[in-house]
């Protein structure tokens, strides 16, 4: 039985704490490094990848492609500077797609 892996991609100061939890950390400083990290993560068959919102802005097309697949699940997280609201937007879109209504903010489907 194989265990699923979890990885985190983002700014070094924001993700190093995840290493203490046994999460594979990929510190990056720009979109090119993040795109390379995502390619490695996909090759390693990681099941869940957390990406800081600030880095996710630079690699949105790659994230959109991954979101079409079952694995890895991509979760956007705030960095140590705070949230940009992108993670909540992603959750809202996924909930609307799954059930056809905005249960988080109370508006009917778009």
Secondary structure, 3 states (H helix, E strand, C coil): CCCCEEEEEECHHHHHHHHCCCCEEEECCCHHHHHHHHHHHHHCCEEEEEEEHHHHCCCHHHHHHHHCCCCCEEEEECECCECCCHHHHHHHHHHHHHHCEECCCCEECC
